Amino acid sequence: MDFTVSGLLNLARDSVTDPRGVARRIMGLGLPAQVGWMALGLMAVASALLTHLSLALSPPAAQEFFGDAMASPLRTAVLQGLVMVISVHLIHRIGALRGGIGGLTETILLVAWVQFLLLLVQMVQMAALVLLPPLSDLLGLLGLALFFWLLSNFVAELHGFQSVPKTFLGVLAVMVLAGFVLAIILATLFGAPATGV
């Protein structure tokens, strides 16, 4: 696997056109779980920094709306890291309960790669926010669609599931339930504004 900038960008492109093939390539690298955890940590920090930078470039109304929930980049990074860790374990354990064959290490690596791809989308969206603000909202919707496309295909390949649409429905159901539970926990620990991060 080519870890140069051009190599990673080519792999990012292939992730959109052939997500299951890229998932096989990533799982076949044989990287240890520690590499995946470090990558997730870096993605959490980078995403938090970009999120707060984007907020600083947003209109005052948006800054006021998200101000309390995103008062601290450190808290944003911690919460995003927490969500990533929870996602890894949900994908691994619920997939196994459904007869999936994916291991924890492979799950970590695939989640880290999805986060890297979303970080690229976030960078493009931030550039659009400066150059062409209306395009930023459209890119946000496309990023959400890309997230579900990638995650559904990656989970299907990880666990050996044949049907991507059924995997998508399962992912969606788990995300809704997990989001509801996480919102309650965050509201209890940090107060209601934290759930907006």
Secondary structure, 3 states (H helix, E strand, C coil): CCCCHHHHHHHHHHHHHCHHHHHHHHHCCCCCHHHHHHHHHHHHHHHHHHHHHHHHHCCHHHHHHHCCCCCCHHHHHHHHHHHHHHHHHHHHHHHHHCCCCCCHHHHHHHHHHHHHHHHHHHHHHHHHHHHCHHHHHHHHHHHHHHHHHHHHHHHHHHHCCCCHHHHHHHHHHHHHHHHHHHHHHHHHHHCHHHHHC
